[in-house]
Amino acid sequence: MEPPNEDTSLLDFPWVVVRFRCHFCTRSKDARLAGLAWLYGENATLKLLLSVFRAPCAWNPANLDRKPQKYGRKCGAYCMDIGRTSPPDLPPSMSGLTLIEGGKDDQLAAGSPPGPKRRRVGGS
């Protein structure tokens, strides 16, 4: 299974809930897949749904009432599940253990400094 991207249709979306969030404000929306398919059709893409979520935002770049700005803030809306390979509601205990780079061999001994000793030159 490949992770969903912006061109993924609702028909091919792997999970039951589609989650939208914004980086800049507190707006968020969790929508059920069946409800979105009923409203927008089964062939609607995540890009279309993201534009619908972004529509009421004051920072929406597609808003015609807003004057375009070169360095102005743009809407920070995104879909949390784009690029994700595991289900969002999977409990952590079911995901298994993860290997962390490094380990005990990379740790420093208790009394040794991280590198060569440096001396202070000059001063009082």
C-alpha angles and dihedrals in degrees: 000000000000119000117259119261134185092280094054112117124220088250090062098037107120102211137060098234128052112205125204126187139169126228095210107037136031096257114131137158133189111194130184116242094231092053093049091048090051092050102039104018131256093274095058112123128223088247090061092047090049090054089051090051090047095048100089093045117114090219095052108135090212092058107115093203092062120084111235113250128195097215099018123127117268128205112282097207117145141162111246095209099057108116094007117134101187125062113266094229097049110126114240092239090062096050093071131220123321125214115236119208114251120010139179095336091059095054121102122241115259097254104030122097119233096252145357115323115261125212126212110240121205125351126101 
